[in-house]
Amino acid sequence: MTKRRLPMVEHADTLSLKALRELVTGLVERADRADARIEKLEAENQRLRDENDQLRLENTRLKIDNQLLRDEIARLKNLPPRPPFRPSGMEKATGDKPLSAKDPAPRPRGPKHDTKRVTREEVLAVSVPTGSRFKGYKDCFVRDLVLRVEVVRYRRECWVTPDGDTITAQLPAGIRGGFGPNLRRFCLMLHAHGQVTTQRMTTLLNDVGVEISKRQVVRFLTERLDGFHAEDAAVLHAGLVSAPYVTVDDTGARHANRNFHTTHIGGEHFTAFRTASSKSRLNFLALLRGNYQDYVLNDAAFALLEDRQVDPALAARLNTHEPLMFANRVPFLQHLAEHGIDIFDTETLRPFAEAGIWGAIRHHGLV
């Protein structure tokens, strides 16, 4: 069957009425055939999708069967079984690649934005023939890193007052044990951000000219960290108060030759890590409480006792219909003992301790 050739659309103004009718009829027929082909392709696409779903289900079944066979072979060979849980993804946060649902947009290429803060300028001369004209300079910005060791001698003035007292000038802030604050900041940055061990850090510092022992590096990382601890506590408090949601995860951690648990508490704009020997509900609530040490018996605490199905008679002894606040654990336990609760029975004490901490969390508006 020969394919009918339609008139050119560009010549529609010169076509007769019969030719126009043929053109419109041909276009309608082509559109109908295109619709039929589209419907056929859509049906074929749906069939392939269904077949793909079936193949994926079958692949999943085969993986499960394969793993069951592997476990059976391991059991017959007396091999250790596979772990009952998957490895935590918290270690991925130490990598250079950011964690996100999709890769971020690549950084646009172009001129750098640090050319306005030039730290040093050098003029490079060139030998030219006699009679040449000077046409100015051609700038070239070069980025470099300078590591320089300084040994500063502070000559502290000493004065003797008419009363016989000696007055000596104070050292600048941050100097401790003969080492400046910048060196301590560098060690903390390498250890916390770069995950550099103390031995490698000591070797690096001695190689660049800093005479320092490994013990002193350890002191930098472990002593006089009150400021960092206060900042860490403030970050957790601000995050719990302001975050619209909080995510929690935990992973096993080895500390002092013992098995500990590291708990991650975070939100959209904050992250905090806490390591403890237990991952119980009581320990987790204590972590959420932050730096607060108080216990509060309020409506939130008694609601938790009701959810934990504590004996209503015991809970009624404590409910005075007014919030009760205790500075720390000692007066709280004393209050429980005075109302007939056995504080030496761990199972009996646990829900009351959880309720007191949860009441304090709600009282301070942390969650």
Order of alpha helices (4+ residues) and beta strands (2+ residues): alpha-beta-beta-alpha-alpha-alpha-alpha-beta-beta-beta-alpha-beta-alpha-alpha-beta-alpha-alpha
